[in-house]
Amino acid sequence: GFFGGWQPGLLEIVLAGRVSDVLGLGDVVFPACAVAWAFSHGYAGAAVGGYVVGCITQEVVPASVAAAGLPALVFFAPSMLLAISLEAWRRGELKEIWVD
């Protein structure tokens, strides 16, 4: 393309002279915002734990599914929101985080 393959909001990881991974802006922004929000509400540990679970899930998804080029956000968002929700449920605060 015009920019030599550069795409705004996309970070390419280059190893041994070739692109090994691509990280989109949403893959960084959503987790950062979720952890910041969770930190302010006392759920930071759950948010980070959900992020870790999302990372692991992304790595173990069968190659046939991952070959479609699924963004990491497909794994991070649900796992982080589920972890935060489970922690809020455990504390009896589920309604407060989803309604207020």
C-alpha positions in Angstrom: 0.0 0.0 0.0 0.8 3.7 0.1 2.5 3.5 3.5 4.4 0.3 2.7 2.1 -1.9 4.7 1.8 0.4 7.8 -1.6 0.5 9.3 -2.6 3.1 11.9 -3.4 1.6 15.3 -1.6 -1.7 14.5 1.6 -2.7 16.2 3.7 -5.4 14.4 6.0 -7.7 16.3 9.0 -8.5 14.1 11.2 -11.4 15.0 14.1 -12.6 12.8 13.1 -10.1 10.1 9.5 -11.2 9.7 6.2 -10.2 11.3 5.4 -12.8 13.9 2.4 -11.1 15.5 0.2 -8.1 15.2 -1.4 -6.2 18.1 -4.3 -3.9 17.4 -5.0 -0.7 19.3 -8.2 -2.2 20.8 -6.2 -5.1 22.1 -4.3 -2.6 24.3 -6.9 0.1 25.0 -9.8 -2.1 26.3 -7.7 -4.1 28.8 -6.1 -0.9 30.1 -9.4 0.8 30.5 -11.0 -2.3 32.1 -8.1 -2.6 34.6 -8.3 1.1 35.4 -12.0 1.0 36.0 -11.6 -2.3 38.0 -8.9 -0.7 40.1 -11.1 2.2 41.1 -13.8 -0.2 42.2 -11.6 -2.7 44.0 -11.6 -5.4 41.3 -8.1 -5.0 39.8 -7.0 -8.5 40.7 -10.0 -10.0 39.0 -9.5 -7.9 35.9 -5.8 -8.8 35.6 -6.7 -12.5 36.3 -9.3 -12.3 33.5 -6.7 -10.8 31.2 -4.3 -13.7 31.9 -7.0 -16.2 31.2 -7.8 -14.4 28.0 -4.1 -14.6 27.0 -3.9 -18.3 27.8 -7.2 -19.0 25.9 -5.9 -17.2 22.9 -2.8 -19.4 22.8 -4.6 -22.7 23.1 -7.4 -22.0 20.6 -7.1 -24.5 17.7 -5.0 -23.1 14.8 -8.0 -23.6 12.4 -9.9 -21.0 14.4 -7.0 -18.6 15.0 -6.0 -18.8 11.3 -9.1 -16.6 10.6 -7.1 -13.7 12.2 -9.3 -13.2 15.3 -8.3 -10.2 17.3 -7.1 -10.7 20.8 -9.9 -8.6 22.1 -12.3 -11.5 21.2 -10.7 -13.3 24.1 -9.7 -10.5 26.5 -13.0 -8.7 26.8 -15.2 -11.7 27.7 -12.7 -13.2 30.1 -12.0 -9.9 31.9 -15.7 -9.0 32.2 -16.5 -12.5 33.4 -13.8 -12.4 36.0 -14.9 -9.0 37.3 -18.5 -10.1 37.3 -17.7 -13.3 39.2 -15.7 -11.3 41.8 -18.6 -8.8 42.2 -21.1 -11.7 42.5 -18.9 -13.3 45.2 -18.9 -10.0 47.1 -22.6 -9.5 46.6 -22.0 -6.4 44.5 -23.0 -7.7 41.1 -26.0 -5.3 40.7 -23.9 -2.3 41.7 -21.3 -2.8 38.9 -23.9 -3.5 36.1 -26.6 -1.1 37.1 -25.0 2.0 38.7 
